[in-house]
Amino acid sequence: MRFLVDAQLSSSLCGIIESSGHQSLHTQNLPKGNLTTDSQILEFCSQGDWILITKDTDFFFSHILYHSPAKLLIIRTGNLRLRRLINLFTHYFPQILETLKSHSLIELHDDQFHFS
């Protein structure tokens, strides 16, 4: 699986993803970096079959209404210290990977995740 981590999330998540054998990229590494527009991010995900990881609810509504991006992991934890977010992501990531095989939308909260 290939994951694109959005600008408001730490690039540290890329290390967790890559350590589990998957490809990852942070938006800061795109040609326009963190200035990449939402529509450009959606196009990038669509062209390369990337799963978007974001906190941006605009992408949630885009996924619900237009199924774009095709697969989305939305982080709904509010503001957490980076260490707490990394621990939470690391804890749930194996389950998230398994769930993404059959579901297109996952919401990660501070104590659980939901999917549809």
ZIVEN-V599734 format. One record per residue. N is the residue number from 1. RES is the residue in three letters. PHI is phi in radians with two decimals (none if undefined). PSI is psi in radians with two decimals (* if undefined). D_CENTER is the distance of its C-alpha to the mean C-alpha in Angstrom with 2 decimals. Layout:
BEGIN
N:RES:PHI:PSI:D_CENTER + N:RES:PHI:PSI:D_CENTER
END
This chain:
BEGIN
1:MET:none:2.68:11.63 + 2:ARG:-2.10:2.29:9.88 + 3:PHE:-2.13:2.33:6.38 + 4:LEU:-1.90:2.09:6.05 + 5:VAL:-1.65:2.17:5.18 + 6:ASP:-1.30:2.87:6.78 + 7:ALA:-1.00:-0.66:10.32 + 8:GLN:-1.39:0.02:10.67 + 9:LEU:-1.93:2.66:8.81 + 10:SER:-1.22:2.48:10.96 + 11:SER:-1.17:-0.18:11.17 + 12:SER:-1.02:-0.49:12.44 + 13:LEU:-1.10:-0.53:9.19 + 14:CYS:-1.06:-0.66:9.97 + 15:GLY:-1.11:-0.69:13.26 + 16:ILE:-1.13:-0.77:12.25 + 17:ILE:-1.09:-0.85:10.37 + 18:GLU:-1.17:-0.57:13.44 + 19:SER:-1.18:-0.31:15.88 + 20:SER:-1.67:0.17:15.03 + 21:GLY:1.56:0.28:15.95 + 22:HIS:-2.00:2.79:12.86 + 23:GLN:-1.53:2.48:12.20 + 24:SER:-2.52:2.76:9.72 + 25:LEU:-2.63:2.44:10.19 + 26:HIS:-1.71:2.57:9.73 + 27:THR:-1.02:-0.44:10.82 + 28:GLN:-1.10:-0.32:13.96 + 29:ASN:-1.68:0.04:14.97 + 30:LEU:-1.33:2.82:15.11 + 31:PRO:-0.92:-0.67:18.76 + 32:LYS:-1.69:0.12:18.54 + 33:GLY:1.02:-2.50:16.22 + 34:ASN:-1.31:0.04:14.72 + 35:LEU:-1.60:0.02:17.28 + 36:THR:-1.07:2.28:15.51 + 37:THR:-1.29:2.83:15.83 + 38:ASP:-1.02:-0.74:13.49 + 39:SER:-1.14:-0.61:15.65 + 40:GLN:-1.20:-0.64:15.43 + 41:ILE:-1.12:-0.77:11.63 + 42:LEU:-1.09:-0.72:12.10 + 43:GLU:-1.13:-0.75:14.99 + 44:PHE:-1.05:-0.81:13.39 + 45:CYS:-1.08:-0.73:10.76 + 46:SER:-1.14:-0.77:13.82 + 47:GLN:-1.21:-0.57:16.16 + 48:GLY:-1.93:0.15:14.38 + 49:ASP:0.99:0.82:12.67 + 50:TRP:-1.62:2.51:9.16 + 51:ILE:-1.65:2.17:6.15 + 52:LEU:-1.53:2.31:3.89 + 53:ILE:-1.97:2.12:0.93 + 54:THR:-2.66:2.92:4.65 + 55:LYS:-1.92:-0.09:8.01 + 56:ASP:-1.37:1.99:9.88 + 57:THR:-1.18:-0.33:11.82 + 58:ASP:-1.01:-0.68:13.11 + 59:PHE:-1.20:-0.58:10.18 + 60:PHE:-1.05:-0.87:10.85 + 61:PHE:-1.17:-0.62:14.45 + 62:SER:-1.10:-0.70:14.01 + 63:HIS:-1.15:-0.79:12.43 + 64:ILE:-1.12:-0.79:15.28 + 65:LEU:-1.41:-0.68:17.95 + 66:TYR:-2.14:0.03:17.33 + 67:HIS:0.94:0.71:14.83 + 68:SER:-2.39:2.03:12.95 + 69:PRO:-1.24:2.78:10.30 + 70:ALA:-1.11:-0.64:11.63 + 71:LYS:-2.31:2.40:8.67 + 72:LEU:-2.47:2.33:5.96 + 73:LEU:-2.01:1.91:4.37 + 74:ILE:-1.80:2.26:5.99 + 75:ILE:-1.59:2.03:7.48 + 76:ARG:-2.08:0.91:11.17 + 77:THR:-1.75:-0.09:13.08 + 78:GLY:1.24:-2.80:14.91 + 79:ASN:-1.47:2.10:16.00 + 80:LEU:-2.15:2.69:16.16 + 81:ARG:-1.12:2.60:17.71 + 82:LEU:-0.98:-0.76:15.56 + 83:ARG:-1.03:-0.74:17.37 + 84:ARG:-1.13:-0.74:16.68 + 85:LEU:-1.11:-0.75:12.89 + 86:ILE:-1.10:-0.76:13.13 + 87:ASN:-1.08:-0.76:15.59 + 88:LEU:-1.12:-0.81:13.67 + 89:PHE:-1.10:-0.78:10.55 + 90:THR:-1.06:-0.74:13.23 + 91:HIS:-1.09:-0.81:15.21 + 92:TYR:-1.57:-0.23:12.87 + 93:PHE:-1.02:-0.74:10.98 + 94:PRO:-1.01:-0.71:14.04 + 95:GLN:-1.20:-0.65:14.15 + 96:ILE:-1.08:-0.79:10.55 + 97:LEU:-1.01:-0.80:11.47 + 98:GLU:-1.12:-0.74:14.69 + 99:THR:-1.16:-0.63:13.53 + 100:LEU:-1.14:-0.27:11.33 + 101:LYS:-1.17:-0.46:14.72 + 102:SER:-2.25:-0.02:16.19 + 103:HIS:-2.31:2.70:13.80 + 104:SER:-1.86:-0.22:11.45 + 105:LEU:-2.34:2.19:10.02 + 106:ILE:-2.24:2.36:9.08 + 107:GLU:-2.00:2.11:9.68 + 108:LEU:-1.75:2.09:9.85 + 109:HIS:-1.87:3.09:13.07 + 110:ASP:-1.23:-0.24:15.25 + 111:ASP:-2.33:0.11:17.32 + 112:GLN:-2.99:3.02:15.73 + 113:PHE:-2.35:2.63:13.08 + 114:HIS:-2.08:2.72:13.94 + 115:PHE:-2.50:2.75:13.32 + 116:SER:-2.68:*:15.04
END
